[in-house]
């Protein structure tokens, strides 16, 4: 399953708005904030735009927001599908659009908001501090599914 396709014209306009809002003046730039939220279909507060550039490029921020918004839970996602997705992440861990898509899909489907830790900081995910281990896609999928089953059994 590929990530959602984004309207590049919209991405470019939202990135321009995000750039102007980042470091802007809330009282002066509120029309820009309104335009951003209207175009993106979001309700992002002004404060969230402050300091984006210190963390990521504005265009990457916009792509992340739009990808997360467009990605839905996948009740048909199986272990093998999850393995396939995680294997693609391991093969290209710098593909930010695909990372956002996978992390959002896993969170919306399995309720696991820490899957990025599983990929990049497994010691944080497992709570044992061992971030040096290299997990396979199969091991990651099993960890996500195990956590999901344990969470469901407590409900």
Secondary structure, DSSP 8 states (H G I E B T S, - for coil): -------HHHHHHHHHHHHHHTT--HHHHHHHHHHHHHHHT----HHHHTTHHHHS-HHHHHHHHHHHHH----TT--HHHHHHHHHHHHH-TT-HHHHHHHHHHHHHHH--TTHHHHHH-HHHHHTS--TT----HHHHHHHHHHHHHHHHHH-
